[in-house]
Each structure stands twice: as structure tokens, then as C-alpha cells.
């Protein structure tokens, strides 16, 4: 059997060269198509104003402009436990119940250091005992003086009688002796008169001394009673059953009011009159929420509210708007306080729990609406950016209603595509220049 002869060398070289040329041509075609695709994509992007600009279509339908916010559970008609007024002296906490701890009526919740008041009580009681001894001494002296004065008075009266008896003998006596007897009667009478005056003065002096000592005793008793009342006031007990909610320590970080303040704890100093804790009534809970100023006109007392407690996610509580407070906050963050009363309660609710609230307002029928971020405002005019063949064009609209998430407006058609960001500002950021061709778009 004869062997097959191999192909000539020149043929193999020619085949390899042709294959290499084919691969090169294929690679060139791939690169050319990529370049063409990129140029076409760039042209389409430039013509359409940028595919990466987020957009949304104008929708039509029934719009319920519910108001959403966060709040905090608190008790209505809470019993506030405040530091007693002690004349400006700062108090120190020595006992404090844990936040959320259950207490019964009469249980002590807060105690302050009573060392100074106990010392004042002992000192006042010592002063009272000393004053009591002085009162007894003054009364004993007055009684002794009275006995002595009565004896002196009786003796003077007896001396007058004796002198008068001697004077009766004057007709039988020599003139000189008679004159001496008359003088003796006059002297005895003068002595009695002076003695009576002196006795009255000494009695008044003794009574004044007794009154002064009794006043000192009363002052000491008043100090002791004040110290006892202060000691009793420094032990704060619950008047009704409930759960303890510890207040924030407002004496710390005074100049950083926006920072999270710590709650009171044992050892802290408390100024007189400052609230340390509160015991909300467990049968009347309410929610305090801060709501944006834009939604103020959409709320009225009595509006129904759905409340979800973060710690109790499986249950939705019902409530109603109870009160709408004043507007406050920085110009870029204006809000108002809204109080919501819960129509139902649960044994799991505690003061301070965070909640999510939804207030159902009126529903607008067959309205055109967009997300709130699609609406822009300048010089008092409301407008949106509508997609057109040449890019995005500004279109003035009329705002009907709005909340934090949606706006209801007129001046557009259903299905129109609207930018969610400002294309002009986006173009400036891309180019890094202050001018942009989009500024020349029709407005």
C-alpha cells in the first residue's frame, strides 16, 4: 500500500497567512462596529437630553394625600415628679426607679440626698430644747418675782397701817412726835405707791422675758417643721399606678439643645423645680409628633390617625388628632407639634416608644399627580421639566395640593414624561462650566 504524500511547504504557508488575514479583518470589523455604536449612542444621548436623567410619567387617578410622620408615646394627664423648691440649693439624686418600671400608688419613685436637711432638723430640735429650758427658767423667775413682790406689797401695806395707828395718838403726843408720825404715814404711802409701780414694771419685764424665750422656741419649732417637710418633699412617691418615665437631664449640654440629652440617673444634680420623672396614666395614652409645615393646612382636630408602634409592629392602633401646636424650627426645617389621642390602648405600650403615624386626609378624584421631587419653584412660579424630542423643556404648572411625597397639579397631560431632577443643574455638574446649552431651551 503506497503512502500519501504530504502537501508542499509553500501551500501550508499560504493557508496560514490567509487564516491570519481573516482574523485581522474580523477584529477590525468588531472595532469599527463598536466605534459606530458608541458614536450612535452618544448622538442619541445628546439628542434626547441624557438617558440617565431619572423621569416619571404624569399619573391620573384618585389621590389620598395622607400625612406620614414619626412620633413618641406619652401619657395624657401624666403625674410629674419634680424636685422640691429648696431655696436655690441643688439637690442630688440618691434613688431613682428605672424607666419603664411598674409602680403602685404610694411607691417611692425618686429620692434626694437629705443629709443637709437632717442636720438642720437635729440643729433645730436642739435649739428648741434649749429654748424650752429657757422658757421654763423665765417662767420660774417670773413666778419667784411675783411671790417676792406680793410679800413686799403686803409688808408695805402693813407699814402704812402701823404708821396710821401711830398717827392716831397724835392728839395725845407732843407736837414734834405727832409731826414725825404724820411724816411716817406719808413716807409709807409713797413707798407703797412706788412699790406698786415697780411691781408692775417688773411683771411686764418678766412677761417679756418669757415671751422672748417662747418666740425662740417657736422659731426652733418652725425650723424643725420646715426641715421635716423638706425631708418628706425629697421623697417623691407615685399617686397612682403606672409606669415610670425618666425625663432628660436638661441641665447638661444647655448650649447644644439639638443633641440627644441623657436621662437623669443616680448621682446627678437637679435644680429645684426641675421635672425628674413622670408617671403617665396607662388608660390615656397619646402621641406627640412633629409634622412638616407644608401639611399644617391639611390637618384639623378630629382627623383619624393610624398609629404603628415600632416595638409592637403586629398591631395598628387607631387615634385622632387632638391638638395642633404652633410652628417652630429653623427656616429650612419648619414644623409644628401635633398631639394625637389613642382611642385604644395595650398593656405593652410604654412612654417614650417610637411610632409611625398616618393621618388620612381628603381624597382628590381623577387628579393629575407627580412625586413631590418633580416639582420646582423659582420666583414664585411652579414648573416641571417635560421631555421633548430636543431634550427637556420647562413647563409652568398650577399646584393644587401637596404633601411631603406627592403633588397634585394642572397644566400637564396624563402620560407625559417629567424629569425628577433639574436637567440644567445636572448638565452644569457634568460639564463643570457655568453655562449650558440647556439654558437656551424654550421656557
C-alpha positions as CSV (number, residue, x, y, z in Angstrom):
1,X,0.0,0.0,0.0
2,X,1.5,3.3,-1.0
3,X,1.8,6.2,1.5
4,X,0.1,9.6,0.9
5,X,2.5,12.3,0.1
6,X,2.4,15.5,2.4
7,X,1.3,18.8,0.9
8,X,4.0,21.0,-0.3
9,X,5.5,23.5,2.2
10,X,4.5,26.5,0.1
11,X,0.8,25.5,0.3
12,X,0.9,25.2,4.1
13,X,2.4,28.7,4.4
14,X,-0.1,30.2,2.1
15,X,-3.1,28.7,4.2
16,X,-1.7,30.0,7.5
17,X,-1.3,33.5,6.0
18,X,-4.8,33.6,4.7
19,X,-6.2,32.5,8.1
20,X,-4.3,35.2,9.9
21,X,-5.6,37.8,7.5
22,X,-9.1,36.7,8.1
23,X,-8.8,37.1,11.9
24,X,-7.3,40.6,11.4
25,X,-10.2,41.6,9.2
26,X,-12.7,40.2,11.7
27,X,-11.1,42.2,14.6
28,X,-11.2,45.3,12.5
29,X,-14.9,44.9,11.8
30,X,-15.6,44.4,15.5
31,X,-13.7,47.6,16.5
32,X,-15.4,49.5,13.7
33,X,-18.9,48.4,14.8
34,X,-18.0,49.3,18.5
35,X,-16.9,52.8,17.5
36,X,-20.0,53.2,15.3
37,X,-22.3,52.0,18.2
38,X,-20.6,54.4,20.6
39,X,-21.0,57.4,18.3
40,X,-24.6,56.5,17.7
41,X,-25.2,56.1,21.4
42,X,-23.6,59.5,22.1
43,X,-25.6,61.2,19.4
44,X,-28.8,59.7,20.7
45,X,-27.9,60.7,24.3
46,X,-27.2,64.2,23.2
47,X,-30.3,64.4,21.2
48,X,-32.6,63.2,24.0
49,X,-31.1,65.3,26.8
50,X,-29.5,62.3,28.6
51,X,-30.9,58.9,29.2
52,X,-29.5,58.8,32.7
53,X,-31.8,61.6,33.9
54,X,-34.5,59.9,36.1
55,X,-38.0,60.5,34.9
56,X,-41.6,59.7,35.8
57,X,-44.8,59.8,33.9
58,X,-47.7,62.0,34.9
59,X,-50.4,59.8,36.5
60,X,-54.1,60.4,36.8
61,X,-56.4,58.9,39.5
62,X,-57.8,59.3,42.9
63,X,-55.2,60.8,45.2
64,X,-55.3,60.5,49.0
65,X,-52.8,62.9,50.4
66,X,-52.1,61.1,53.6
67,X,-49.6,62.7,56.1
68,X,-46.8,60.5,57.4
69,X,-44.6,61.3,60.3
70,X,-42.9,59.8,63.4
71,X,-43.9,60.4,67.0
72,X,-43.4,59.4,70.5
73,X,-45.8,57.8,73.0
74,X,-46.5,59.8,76.1
75,X,-49.2,59.7,78.7
76,X,-52.0,62.2,78.9
77,X,-52.5,63.8,82.3
78,X,-49.2,62.5,83.5
79,X,-48.2,62.8,87.1
80,X,-44.9,64.9,87.0
81,X,-42.4,64.3,89.8
82,X,-40.3,67.5,90.2
83,X,-37.5,68.4,92.6
84,X,-38.9,70.4,95.5
85,X,-38.2,74.1,95.8
86,X,-35.4,74.4,98.3
87,X,-34.3,78.0,98.0
88,X,-32.0,77.6,95.1
89,X,-30.0,74.7,96.6
90,X,-29.1,72.0,94.1
91,X,-30.3,68.5,95.0
92,X,-28.6,65.2,94.4
93,X,-30.4,62.0,93.4
94,X,-29.8,59.1,95.7
95,X,-32.6,56.8,94.4
96,X,-34.4,56.6,91.1
97,X,-36.6,54.0,89.6
98,X,-35.8,52.5,86.2
99,X,-37.5,53.9,83.2
100,X,-40.5,51.7,82.3
101,X,-40.6,50.1,85.8
102,X,-44.2,49.5,87.1
103,X,-45.1,51.2,90.3
104,X,-48.2,51.2,92.5
105,X,-49.8,54.2,94.3
106,X,-47.6,55.2,97.3
107,X,-44.4,53.6,95.9
108,X,-41.4,55.9,96.2
109,X,-40.0,56.8,92.8
110,X,-37.4,59.5,93.4
111,X,-35.3,60.3,96.5
112,X,-32.9,63.1,97.0
113,X,-30.0,63.4,99.5
114,X,-31.4,64.6,102.8
115,X,-28.2,64.9,104.7
116,X,-28.3,68.7,105.0
117,X,-32.0,68.7,105.9
118,X,-31.5,66.0,108.6
119,X,-28.6,68.1,110.1
120,X,-30.9,71.2,110.0
121,X,-33.6,69.1,111.7
122,X,-31.2,68.0,114.5
123,X,-29.9,71.5,115.0
124,X,-33.5,72.9,115.1
125,X,-34.6,70.3,117.6
126,X,-31.5,71.1,119.8
127,X,-32.4,74.8,119.6
128,X,-36.0,74.0,120.5
129,X,-34.9,72.0,123.6
130,X,-32.6,74.8,124.7
131,X,-35.4,77.4,124.2
132,X,-37.8,75.2,126.1
133,X,-35.4,75.2,129.1
134,X,-35.1,79.0,128.8
135,X,-38.9,79.3,128.8
136,X,-39.2,77.2,132.0
137,X,-36.4,79.2,133.6
138,X,-38.0,82.5,132.6
139,X,-41.4,81.4,134.0
140,X,-39.8,80.2,137.2
141,X,-38.1,83.6,137.6
142,X,-41.3,85.4,136.9
143,X,-43.2,83.3,139.5
144,X,-40.5,83.9,142.1
145,X,-40.6,87.6,141.4
146,X,-44.3,87.6,141.8
147,X,-44.1,85.9,145.2
148,X,-41.4,88.4,146.3
149,X,-43.5,91.3,145.0
150,X,-46.6,90.1,146.8
151,X,-44.6,89.8,150.1
152,X,-43.1,93.3,149.6
153,X,-46.6,94.7,148.8
154,X,-48.2,93.2,151.9
155,X,-45.3,94.5,154.0
156,X,-45.8,98.0,152.7
157,X,-49.5,97.9,153.3
158,X,-48.8,96.7,156.8
159,X,-46.3,99.5,157.3
160,X,-49.0,102.0,156.3
161,X,-51.4,100.6,158.8
162,X,-48.8,100.7,161.5
163,X,-48.0,104.3,160.7
164,X,-51.6,105.3,160.6
165,X,-52.2,103.7,164.1
166,X,-49.3,105.6,165.5
167,X,-50.7,108.8,163.9
168,X,-54.0,108.4,165.8
169,X,-52.1,109.1,169.0
170,X,-51.0,112.5,167.8
171,X,-53.6,114.4,169.9
172,X,-52.0,113.0,173.0
173,X,-48.4,113.3,171.9
174,X,-46.1,116.2,171.7
175,X,-46.3,118.3,168.5
176,X,-42.9,117.1,167.4
177,X,-43.7,113.4,167.8
178,X,-47.1,114.0,166.1
179,X,-45.3,115.6,163.2
180,X,-43.0,112.6,162.9
181,X,-45.9,110.2,162.9
182,X,-47.6,112.2,160.0
183,X,-44.3,112.1,158.1
184,X,-44.1,108.3,158.7
185,X,-47.6,107.8,157.2
186,X,-46.7,109.9,154.2
187,X,-43.4,108.0,153.6
188,X,-45.2,104.6,153.9
189,X,-47.8,105.7,151.4
190,X,-45.2,107.0,149.0
191,X,-43.3,103.7,149.4
192,X,-46.4,101.7,148.7
193,X,-47.2,103.7,145.6
194,X,-43.6,103.4,144.3
195,X,-43.6,99.7,145.1
196,X,-46.8,99.1,143.1
197,X,-45.3,100.9,140.1
198,X,-42.1,98.9,140.4
199,X,-44.0,95.6,140.7
200,X,-46.0,96.4,137.5
201,X,-42.8,97.2,135.6
202,X,-41.1,94.0,136.8
203,X,-44.1,91.9,135.9
204,X,-44.1,93.4,132.4
205,X,-40.3,92.7,132.2
206,X,-40.8,89.1,133.3
207,X,-43.6,88.6,130.8
208,X,-41.5,90.0,128.1
209,X,-38.6,87.6,129.0
210,X,-41.0,84.6,128.9
211,X,-42.4,85.8,125.6
212,X,-38.9,86.2,124.1
213,X,-38.0,82.7,125.1
214,X,-41.3,81.3,123.8
215,X,-40.6,83.1,120.5
216,X,-37.1,81.4,120.3
217,X,-38.8,78.1,121.0
218,X,-41.4,78.8,118.3
219,X,-38.7,79.7,115.8
220,X,-36.8,76.5,116.5
221,X,-40.0,74.5,116.2
222,X,-40.7,76.2,112.8
223,X,-37.2,75.3,111.6
224,X,-37.7,71.8,112.7
225,X,-41.1,71.5,111.0
226,X,-39.6,73.0,107.8
227,X,-36.8,70.5,107.8
228,X,-39.3,67.7,108.3
229,X,-41.4,68.9,105.4
230,X,-38.3,69.3,103.2
231,X,-37.2,65.7,104.0
232,X,-40.7,64.5,103.2
233,X,-40.8,66.5,99.9
234,X,-37.4,65.0,98.9
235,X,-39.0,61.6,98.7
236,X,-41.4,61.6,95.7
237,X,-44.0,58.8,95.6
238,X,-46.5,57.9,92.9
239,X,-50.1,59.0,93.5
240,X,-51.4,56.4,91.1
241,X,-50.3,53.2,89.5
242,X,-48.4,53.3,86.2
243,X,-45.0,53.1,84.5
244,X,-42.1,55.3,85.3
245,X,-40.8,57.6,82.5
246,X,-37.5,59.3,83.4
247,X,-37.0,62.8,82.0
248,X,-34.0,64.1,80.1
249,X,-31.4,66.0,82.2
250,X,-31.9,69.5,80.8
251,X,-29.1,70.9,82.9
252,X,-26.5,69.2,80.7
253,X,-25.5,70.3,77.2
254,X,-27.5,73.5,77.6
255,X,-25.9,75.2,74.5
256,X,-26.4,72.0,72.4
257,X,-30.1,71.7,72.5
258,X,-30.2,69.7,69.3
259,X,-28.0,67.0,70.7
260,X,-29.6,63.9,72.4
261,X,-29.7,64.7,76.1
262,X,-29.1,61.9,78.7
263,X,-31.8,60.9,81.1
264,X,-31.4,61.5,84.9
265,X,-29.5,58.9,86.9
266,X,-28.5,58.4,90.5
267,X,-25.8,61.0,91.5
268,X,-27.0,63.8,89.2
269,X,-27.5,67.3,90.4
270,X,-31.1,68.6,90.0
271,X,-32.1,72.2,90.2
272,X,-35.2,73.0,92.3
273,X,-38.4,72.7,90.3
274,X,-36.9,70.6,87.5
275,X,-39.0,67.6,86.5
276,X,-37.1,64.3,87.0
277,X,-39.7,61.7,86.1
278,X,-43.4,61.3,85.2
279,X,-45.9,58.6,85.6
280,X,-48.3,58.6,82.6
281,X,-51.8,57.2,83.1
282,X,-51.9,53.9,81.4
283,X,-55.5,54.4,80.4
284,X,-54.9,57.6,78.5
285,X,-52.0,57.4,76.0
286,X,-51.2,60.0,73.4
287,X,-48.6,60.5,70.7
288,X,-46.6,63.7,70.2
289,X,-45.4,64.2,66.6
290,X,-43.5,66.9,64.7
291,X,-45.1,67.4,61.3
292,X,-43.7,69.5,58.4
293,X,-45.2,73.0,58.0
294,X,-46.5,72.1,54.5
295,X,-49.1,69.8,56.0
296,X,-50.4,72.2,58.6
297,X,-53.3,73.3,56.4
298,X,-54.4,69.7,55.8
299,X,-54.9,68.8,59.4
300,X,-57.9,69.5,61.6
301,X,-58.7,68.3,65.1
302,X,-60.6,65.0,64.9
303,X,-58.9,63.6,61.8
304,X,-58.4,59.9,62.0
305,X,-54.9,58.6,62.5
306,X,-53.4,55.1,62.1
307,X,-50.5,54.5,64.6
308,X,-47.9,51.8,64.4
309,X,-45.7,51.4,67.5
310,X,-42.2,50.3,66.4
311,X,-41.9,47.9,69.3
312,X,-45.4,46.4,68.5
313,X,-45.3,46.0,64.7
314,X,-48.0,43.4,64.5
315,X,-50.8,45.8,65.6
316,X,-52.1,49.1,64.2
317,X,-53.7,51.4,66.8
318,X,-56.4,53.9,66.0
319,X,-56.4,57.6,67.1
320,X,-57.5,61.1,66.3
321,X,-55.8,64.5,66.1
322,X,-56.3,66.1,69.5
323,X,-54.4,69.4,69.2
324,X,-52.2,71.3,66.7
325,X,-49.5,73.4,68.2
326,X,-47.5,76.4,66.9
327,X,-44.9,76.3,64.2
328,X,-41.2,76.3,65.1
329,X,-37.8,75.3,63.9
330,X,-35.1,76.7,61.6
331,X,-36.2,78.3,58.2
332,X,-35.2,75.2,56.3
333,X,-36.9,72.8,58.8
334,X,-40.1,74.3,59.9
335,X,-42.5,72.0,61.7
336,X,-45.3,72.0,64.2
337,X,-46.3,69.9,67.2
338,X,-49.3,67.7,66.8
339,X,-50.9,65.8,69.6
340,X,-52.8,62.6,68.8
341,X,-55.0,60.8,71.3
342,X,-55.2,57.0,71.1
343,X,-58.7,55.5,71.0
344,X,-57.4,52.1,72.2
345,X,-54.5,51.0,74.3
346,X,-52.4,48.0,75.2
347,X,-50.5,46.7,78.2
348,X,-47.4,46.6,76.1
349,X,-47.3,50.3,75.5
350,X,-44.7,52.3,77.4
351,X,-43.9,56.0,77.5
352,X,-41.2,57.0,75.1
353,X,-41.9,54.4,72.5
354,X,-41.4,55.5,68.8
355,X,-44.3,55.4,66.5
356,X,-45.1,55.8,62.8
357,X,-48.3,57.7,62.2
358,X,-50.5,58.1,59.1
359,X,-53.2,60.8,59.0
360,X,-55.9,60.2,56.4
361,X,-56.9,63.5,54.8
362,X,-59.4,64.1,52.0
363,X,-59.2,62.3,48.6
364,X,-59.0,64.2,45.3
365,X,-60.8,62.4,42.5
366,X,-59.4,62.0,39.0
367,X,-56.5,64.3,39.6
368,X,-53.1,64.6,37.9
369,X,-50.2,63.9,40.3
370,X,-46.5,63.5,40.4
371,X,-43.9,62.8,43.1
372,X,-43.0,65.9,45.1
373,X,-39.4,66.0,43.8
374,X,-40.6,66.5,40.2
375,X,-41.9,70.0,41.1
376,X,-39.6,73.0,41.1
377,X,-40.2,76.6,42.2
378,X,-38.5,79.8,41.3
379,X,-39.6,83.4,41.6
380,X,-42.9,82.3,43.0
381,X,-43.7,80.1,39.9
382,X,-44.2,76.4,39.9
383,X,-42.8,74.4,37.0
384,X,-41.6,70.9,35.8
385,X,-39.2,69.7,33.1
386,X,-41.1,67.8,30.4
387,X,-39.3,65.5,28.0
388,X,-39.4,66.6,24.3
389,X,-37.7,65.5,21.1
390,X,-34.9,68.0,21.7
391,X,-34.4,67.4,25.4
392,X,-36.2,68.7,28.4
393,X,-38.3,71.8,28.3
394,X,-39.6,73.8,31.3
395,X,-43.4,73.8,31.7
396,X,-45.2,76.1,34.1
397,X,-48.0,74.3,36.1
398,X,-50.6,75.2,38.7
399,X,-50.2,73.5,42.1
400,X,-53.5,72.2,43.6
401,X,-52.4,70.3,46.7
402,X,-49.2,68.8,48.0
403,X,-47.7,66.9,50.9
404,X,-44.2,65.6,51.6
405,X,-44.4,62.9,48.9
406,X,-46.8,63.9,46.2
407,X,-48.2,66.9,44.4
408,X,-51.5,67.4,42.6
409,X,-51.4,69.9,39.8
410,X,-52.8,71.1,36.5
411,X,-51.2,72.2,33.2
412,X,-49.9,68.7,32.1
413,X,-51.3,65.7,30.3
414,X,-51.5,62.2,31.5
415,X,-48.6,60.1,30.4
416,X,-46.1,62.9,29.8
417,X,-42.6,62.1,30.9
418,X,-41.2,64.5,33.5
419,X,-37.7,64.8,35.0
420,X,-37.2,64.1,38.7
421,X,-34.1,66.3,38.8
422,X,-33.2,69.6,37.3
423,X,-31.6,68.8,33.9
424,X,-29.9,72.3,33.7
425,X,-28.2,71.8,37.1
426,X,-27.3,68.2,36.1
427,X,-25.7,69.4,32.8
428,X,-23.7,72.1,34.7
429,X,-22.3,69.5,37.0
430,X,-21.3,67.2,34.1
431,X,-19.5,69.9,32.1
432,X,-18.1,71.7,35.1
433,X,-19.0,75.0,33.5
434,X,-21.4,77.7,34.4
435,X,-23.1,77.8,31.0
436,X,-25.1,75.0,29.4
437,X,-26.9,74.6,26.1
438,X,-29.9,73.5,28.1
439,X,-30.3,77.1,29.4
440,X,-31.3,78.0,25.8
441,X,-34.2,75.6,25.8
442,X,-37.7,77.2,25.5
443,X,-39.3,78.1,28.7
